[in-house]
Amino acid sequence: ELQIKEKMYLTGVSFTYSDEVIDNLILTKHNFEEVLYLDYLFSDFQNHPQSDMVKKTLNISYIPGLMKLKKHYTATNNQKMMKKCDALITKILDDSGRK
C-alpha cells in the first residue's frame, strides 16, 4: 500500500502531499487569513456568466478548511474568528443551495 492518505494534509482549499509531518493548521490559517480574499462572497463585485456555477459548486471547496479553522477557534475560544468562519460557511452553503 502506498499510504498516500497519511501523507496528505489539508491546507485550505486543497491538500498538500508531504513525506514529512507538517503543521497544516498553520498553513490553513495563513491561507485563509492572509492569502485568500473571500470578500467577494458577500459582494457582487462583478457579474459574469459563470457566477451561478461558482456559487453552486466551486465555493464549496472552502468548507473543509473553514470547518478545520472553526474547530481550532472553538478550542482556543476565539469568538471573533469562530463567528467569521460561521458567517463564511453559512454564506457558501446558502449560495450553493446545500444548507
Steps between C-alpha positions, in 0.01 A plus 500: 500500500627847413367667819441822309199590714720531809728742313226736382439815705205737463648849458192704412319421178735224397718227639879504513703181471801473728725213603577703813236581762387861456292730717216547259302712749759776467484476121120497500487806729753680282307421183161609636623801696767638268480347152136445408275803461147380555331842502352417160271249672305785659511749211433485130813675377424378153245286329609247243335199334670256739391676824227247576729205427766643734243550778343156455814291459843660535458695823416173677873420489550754782284301743754236621762765582244723669373208707858423608550863600167519680597195705831667588339832589243319714776318689690826556180695579564759229143628470575757229653245262236237584230748392692584184527131408131449576405795279713373211373143531138615517540730198666231290236242591213744438639601161558139400151388597647235729411635844 
